[in-house]
Structure formats: C-alpha cells, structure tokens
Amino acid sequence: MAKKIIIAGGGTGGHIFPAIAIANAIRKGTDSVQFLFVGAKGKMEMEKVPQAGYAIEGLDIAGFNRSSLIKNIGLPLKLVKSFFQVREIINRFKPTAVIGVGGYSSYPVLRFAQLKNIPTFIHEANSYAGKSNILLSKKAIKVFTGSDGMEKFFPADKIMVTGNPVREAIVDSRINRKEAIRSFGLSPEKKTVLIIGGSLGATSINEAIAAHINEFEKHHLQLIWQTGKLFVQRAKEIAKGKENIWTQGFITQMENAYAAADIVVSRSGAISVAELCVVKQAVVFVPFPYAAEDHQTANANRLVSKDAALLVKDQDAKNYLVSTIIRLAADEEERRKLKNNIASLAITDADEVIAREILKTIERL
C-alpha cells in the first residue's frame, strides 16, 4: 500500500528548495509514496512547488513581523484558522508521516500531526534553531540538522547531522565558466561578480550596489545582479546602457550564475551557504540582521572563522561592500584561499541521507 507524506513549510527559497530536494530523493528511493506539500497562501512555495511537479495546499497564515509590531494584530486569529485548515487537510489526506522544513506554515501542520500520533520529522537548516522547531522536536522521530553542535536546541538522541540538501541542478552542474558567462550576454574576459540577496532580494545589498555602480566598470568588473522583485525596475534603469551589467528580479538557472562568477555577494541563509560550499565560490556574506535569533550571522561566522568567507555587516554595506568586492577581485591569492576552504565544507548527499532515514522509518509503519 502506498505511503503518504506531507511536507510542510516554505516562505523563502531556503525552505522550499530543500523540501523539493528531499521529496525528489524519497521518490528516487521508492515509487510508492504520494506527496502533498502544505505552505502559506501568497508565498513563493505556491508557485515553485507545482513547477517541481508536486501538489500543494495553502494555509491562511502569516509569521511574526519583527520590524512592525502593529502588523501582528491579526496573527492569533490566523493561527487558529490555520489549525482548522490543517485538521481538514490531515484528516482528508491521512499521511503516513509529516516532514517539517521550517517557515511558519510548518508549525501548525507538525503540531496537529503530533497530536494525532502521526510520525514527524524535522529538518533544521540553520546553525541557530528556530523556536518552532525547538518546540516540535520533543515529539519528533528525528531532527536532521545542517550543522553539528545542535544539542543545545534539540534532544541529543534525536539529532542526525546530515548537512543541508542542495538542488540537484547545482550539485550535478557541468556547465563551464565561459558558457555560463555567455548565457548572460557578458564577456568571458572580465571578472564577474554575482549579487544575490536571497529569493526575495536584499535592500541593503541592492542599495550599496546602486550607490557605487560606476566603480565596477572603472575596475573592469561585470555584474550578474539578482535584485528581487521590489528593486528590479530601479536596477534596470541603473543598468541601462551599461554593457557590464545583467540584472533581473530572479535567476531561474542558479547553476549558470554560480559557474559564471568569480566572486559572490550573498545573504547567509543556510541553504545559500550550503550551495556556495558545493560550487566552491569566493563569497562576501551580508547577513540579514532581522532573521530569527540573528541566525544568518551565526551561519556566516561559522565560515568566516574557518577562513572560508568574508563578512560585511548589513549596516556597513553601503560604505564598505563595494570596496570589499573590488579589493577581493584584485587579490587572486585571497580568492583561491576562500575557494579551497569553502570547498572543504561541501556536502552533496544530504537529501539522500534524509530520504533513506525517513523511508527506513515509514517502511516499518
């Protein structure tokens, strides 16, 4: 009889892409599993999950807004409503197991599953665990973690250190630098800087690049600039007439962008960090300072402490980010050191390890 798995969570690419990678790996291991994703209405999972070939249902739920407390007034009502929606979904779908990948839509799904004694699994990508996952871990079967040292958050006997799942297209990419650069209409002769602020964009990074845009041409550098949807129009106006700049709101084929780059500027969400380790890039991290428990700074510092990346604080980005990029572009030895050290941290089979463990457990049910 076919097993049924719900995968819950989302909100950003850092939750969605690992979730899809885990589902793909489970599907490779068996053809007798049916999947249903559960996410938040209006968030990017409602688009990305169906594109990957999986069904998804959305909850009327929102996360706690740290930057504007007034926006949290309706939160309790949304949480209550989401529990009723979750009850209906679980009672109808009857899952064998539920996997939570983080993001605020994962909490009500896993909590209800645990109340119904349905086996639950958690994947915690960050080196500083979220509060929801800490609460849910007490009744979870297993907690898969992206890094070690997580005993301060979760029961030690439930932890399995797997690393973070990275998209198959990135792990298996064979495109060379010259082909990749040409796919963006840029010159293979120039050093290329890839700017990525996460799937939703990054205001401080975008503003810093915009403020010093002429510095890149002056130092013979070219840009692949992913802005996020809110900044894309402004970036296109800035880039008009500049042959050294390619810009869009979102890059679909990230494997091409990584292959084209000599330097990457990125937020330090756990999945971005995992991908950058796999593609062995020289990175300047600009952690998002309002992430829960400032986990992005913790993620970045883990690499900085191993001479595997550089860090510019969000508040310093406008003054120091572009000068840091230009200095790194001129220092081949520093770039080589960063690439070698970040490469040693790469994990390419996290999705398969997680899939094997989940299948092993649910096959006994």
C-alpha positions in Angstrom: 0.0 0.0 0.0 1.3 3.5 -1.0 2.7 5.6 1.8 1.6 9.3 2.0 3.9 12.1 3.1 3.1 15.7 3.8 6.0 18.2 3.6 5.2 21.4 5.4 6.9 24.8 5.3 8.2 27.5 3.0 8.2 31.3 2.7 11.6 31.5 1.1 13.8 29.5 -1.3 15.8 28.4 1.7 12.9 26.3 2.9 11.3 25.4 -0.4 14.3 24.1 -2.4 15.5 21.7 0.3 11.9 20.4 0.7 11.7 19.7 -3.0 15.2 18.1 -2.9 14.1 15.8 -0.1 10.9 14.8 -2.0 12.9 14.1 -5.1 15.3 11.9 -3.2 12.5 9.9 -1.5 10.8 9.4 -4.9 14.1 8.0 -6.3 14.2 5.5 -3.4 10.6 4.3 -4.0 7.8 4.8 -6.4 5.1 4.0 -3.8 5.0 7.4 -2.0 2.4 10.0 -2.6 3.3 13.6 -1.6 1.3 16.7 -0.6 3.1 20.0 0.3 1.5 22.5 2.7 2.6 26.1 2.6 1.4 29.6 3.1 -1.0 31.3 0.7 0.6 34.1 -1.3 4.2 32.8 -0.7 6.6 31.5 -3.3 6.0 27.9 -2.5 2.6 28.2 -4.1 4.4 28.7 -7.4 7.7 26.8 -7.0 6.3 23.5 -5.7 3.8 22.9 -8.6 6.6 23.8 -11.0 8.6 20.9 -9.5 5.7 18.6 -10.2 4.1 18.3 -6.7 0.7 19.2 -5.3 0.4 21.9 -2.7 -2.3 23.4 -0.4 -2.0 26.8 1.1 -2.9 28.0 4.7 -4.2 31.4 5.7 -1.2 32.1 8.0 1.5 34.7 8.5 4.7 34.8 10.5 5.6 37.2 13.4 6.7 40.5 11.9 9.7 41.7 13.8 10.0 45.1 12.1 6.4 46.3 12.6 4.6 45.0 15.7 1.3 46.6 14.6 1.2 44.1 11.7 0.9 41.2 14.2 -2.5 42.2 15.5 -4.3 39.6 13.3 -1.8 36.8 14.0 -3.7 34.8 16.7 -6.8 34.7 14.5 -4.8 33.5 11.5 -3.1 30.8 13.7 -6.4 29.5 14.9 -7.8 29.5 11.4 -4.8 27.6 10.1 -5.3 24.9 12.7 -8.8 24.2 11.3 -7.4 24.1 7.8 -4.6 21.7 8.9 -7.1 19.4 10.6 -9.2 19.2 7.4 -6.1 18.5 5.2 -4.6 15.8 7.5 -8.0 14.1 8.1 -8.6 14.0 4.3 -5.1 13.1 3.1 -4.3 10.7 6.0 -0.5 11.0 5.9 1.8 8.2 7.0 4.4 10.8 8.1 4.9 14.6 8.1 8.2 16.4 7.4 8.7 20.0 8.5 11.3 22.1 6.7 10.9 25.4 8.6 8.9 28.5 7.9 5.8 29.5 9.8 3.4 27.2 7.9 5.3 24.1 9.2 4.3 24.6 12.9 0.5 24.0 12.8 0.9 21.0 10.5 3.5 19.2 12.6 1.8 20.1 15.8 -1.5 18.7 14.7 0.2 15.6 13.3 1.9 15.0 16.6 -1.5 15.3 18.4 -2.7 12.6 16.1 0.4 10.4 16.8 1.5 10.7 13.2 5.3 10.3 12.9 7.0 13.7 12.3 10.5 14.6 11.0 12.2 18.0 11.2 14.9 19.5 9.0 16.7 22.4 10.7 18.9 24.1 8.2 20.4 26.9 10.4 23.1 26.7 13.0 20.8 28.6 15.3 17.5 26.7 15.6 14.1 28.3 15.2 11.7 28.3 18.2 9.0 26.3 16.4 11.4 23.5 15.6 12.7 23.5 19.2 9.1 23.0 20.5 8.3 20.4 17.9 11.5 18.4 18.3 10.3 16.9 21.7 7.8 14.7 19.9 9.6 14.3 16.5 11.0 11.0 15.4 14.2 12.6 14.1 15.7 16.0 13.7 18.0 16.4 10.7 20.4 19.3 11.1 22.6 21.2 8.7 25.4 21.6 11.2 26.8 19.9 14.3 26.6 21.3 17.9 22.8 21.4 17.9 22.4 19.6 21.2 21.7 23.0 22.9 18.4 23.1 20.9 17.3 19.6 20.4 17.3 16.2 22.3 20.7 14.7 21.5 19.3 11.2 20.8 17.0 12.6 18.0 19.7 14.6 16.1 21.1 13.3 12.9 23.7 15.7 11.3 23.1 15.5 7.6 24.1 18.9 6.2 21.6 20.8 4.0 20.0 19.5 0.8 21.2 21.3 -2.3 19.3 21.4 -5.6 20.2 18.6 -7.9 20.8 21.0 -10.8 23.5 22.7 -8.8 25.2 19.6 -7.5 25.2 18.0 -11.0 26.0 21.1 -13.0 28.6 20.6 -15.7 28.5 24.0 -17.4 31.8 25.7 -17.7 32.6 29.4 -16.9 32.8 30.6 -20.5 29.4 29.0 -21.5 27.8 30.3 -18.3 29.0 33.9 -18.8 27.9 33.9 -22.4 24.4 32.8 -21.3 24.1 36.2 -19.5 25.4 38.1 -22.5 28.6 39.1 -20.7 32.3 38.9 -21.6 34.4 35.8 -20.6 37.5 38.2 -20.4 36.2 40.1 -17.4 35.9 39.1 -13.7 32.3 38.6 -12.8 30.6 39.4 -9.6 27.3 37.6 -8.8 24.9 39.6 -6.5 22.2 37.5 -4.8 20.1 38.7 -2.0 18.1 35.6 -1.5 14.9 34.7 -3.4 13.1 37.9 -2.0 16.0 40.3 -2.7 18.0 42.3 -0.2 17.5 46.1 0.2 20.9 46.9 1.8 22.8 44.9 -0.8 20.9 46.5 -3.7 21.3 50.0 -2.3 25.0 49.5 -1.9 25.5 48.2 -5.4 23.3 51.1 -6.8 25.2 53.7 -4.9 28.6 52.6 -6.3 27.5 51.2 -9.7 30.2 53.1 -11.7 33.0 51.5 -9.6 32.5 48.2 -11.3 33.2 49.4 -14.8 36.1 51.5 -13.5 37.8 48.3 -12.2 36.9 46.2 -15.2 34.3 44.1 -13.4 30.9 42.9 -14.6 27.8 42.1 -12.7 25.1 39.4 -12.6 22.7 41.2 -10.3 19.6 39.4 -8.9 17.6 42.1 -7.2 14.3 40.5 -6.1 11.0 41.8 -7.5 10.9 45.0 -5.5 14.1 46.5 -6.8 14.2 45.2 -10.3 12.7 48.2 -12.1 15.2 50.6 -10.4 18.1 48.2 -11.2 17.1 48.0 -14.9 17.1 51.9 -15.1 20.5 52.0 -13.4 21.9 49.3 -15.8 20.5 50.9 -19.0 23.4 51.4 -21.4 25.9 49.6 -19.3 27.2 46.5 -21.1 28.9 45.1 -18.0 25.6 44.6 -16.1 23.0 41.9 -16.4 20.1 42.3 -14.0 16.8 40.5 -13.3 14.5 40.1 -10.3 15.1 36.3 -10.1 17.6 33.9 -11.6 16.0 30.6 -12.6 19.1 28.7 -13.5 21.3 29.4 -10.5 23.8 26.8 -11.6 24.7 29.0 -14.6 25.1 32.1 -12.3 27.4 30.3 -9.9 29.5 28.9 -12.7 29.9 32.4 -14.3 31.0 34.1 -11.0 34.5 34.9 -9.7 33.0 36.4 -6.6 29.6 36.0 -5.0 27.8 38.5 -2.7 25.0 36.8 -0.8 22.8 36.8 2.3 23.8 33.9 4.6 20.6 31.8 4.8 21.6 28.2 5.5 20.7 26.9 2.0 22.6 29.7 0.3 25.6 28.8 2.4 25.3 25.1 1.5 25.0 25.9 -2.2 28.1 28.2 -2.1 30.1 25.4 -0.4 29.1 23.0 -3.2 30.0 25.4 -6.0 33.3 26.4 -4.3 33.0 30.2 -4.5 34.8 33.2 -3.0 32.0 34.8 -1.0 31.2 38.0 0.7 28.3 37.5 3.1 26.0 40.3 4.2 23.8 38.6 6.8 20.2 39.7 7.1 20.2 41.2 10.7 16.4 40.7 11.4 16.4 36.9 10.8 15.1 35.0 13.8 17.8 34.9 16.6 20.1 36.5 14.0 20.8 33.1 12.6 22.2 34.4 9.4 25.1 36.0 11.2 25.7 32.7 13.0 25.7 30.9 9.7 28.2 33.3 8.1 30.5 33.4 11.2 30.8 29.6 11.0 32.6 30.0 7.6 34.4 33.2 8.5 36.0 31.5 11.4 37.4 28.9 9.0 38.8 31.5 6.5 36.1 30.2 4.1 34.3 33.5 3.5 34.3 37.3 4.2 31.6 39.2 6.1 30.2 42.8 5.8 27.6 43.8 8.3 24.2 44.9 6.9 24.6 48.3 8.4 28.0 48.7 6.8 27.0 47.5 3.3 26.6 51.0 1.8 30.0 52.2 2.9 32.1 49.0 2.7 30.5 46.3 0.5 31.7 47.5 -3.0 35.2 48.4 -1.7 35.4 44.9 -0.2 34.4 43.3 -3.6 36.9 45.4 -5.5 39.7 44.5 -3.1 38.9 40.8 -3.3 38.7 40.9 -7.1 42.3 42.2 -7.2 43.6 39.6 -4.8 43.8 36.3 -6.6 45.6 34.6 -3.6 42.8 35.5 -1.2 40.1 34.3 -3.6 42.0 31.0 -4.0 42.2 30.5 -0.2 38.5 31.3 0.3 37.5 28.8 -2.5 39.7 26.0 -1.2 38.4 26.4 2.4 34.7 26.7 1.5 35.0 23.6 -0.8 36.2 21.5 2.2 32.8 22.2 3.8 30.6 21.0 0.9 28.0 18.2 1.4 26.3 16.9 -1.7 24.2 14.0 -0.5 22.2 15.4 2.4 18.9 14.9 0.6 19.7 11.2 0.0 20.7 10.6 3.6 17.5 12.2 4.9 15.4 10.3 2.4 16.9 6.9 3.4 16.3 7.6 7.1 12.7 8.6 6.5 12.0 5.6 4.2 13.6 3.2 6.7 11.2 4.5 9.4 8.0 4.7 7.5 8.5 1.2 6.0 8.2 -0.2 9.5 4.8 1.5 10.0 
